[in-house]
């Protein structure tokens, strides 16, 4: 098994882990439906940018 020749410094370890974080989803209030939704996505009722996109069955 490979063994590192030197100990990894705190700076190198932290630089490697800079992208290991959790991001909060962007949530905005949709005026057309009166609900909250994620940005750039169709709402649960089928609206996008204030217009009805999907058809109800």
Secondary structure, DSSP 8 states (H G I E B T S, - for coil): ----SS---HHHHHHHTTT-------EEE-TTTSSEEETTS--TTSEETTEE-S---
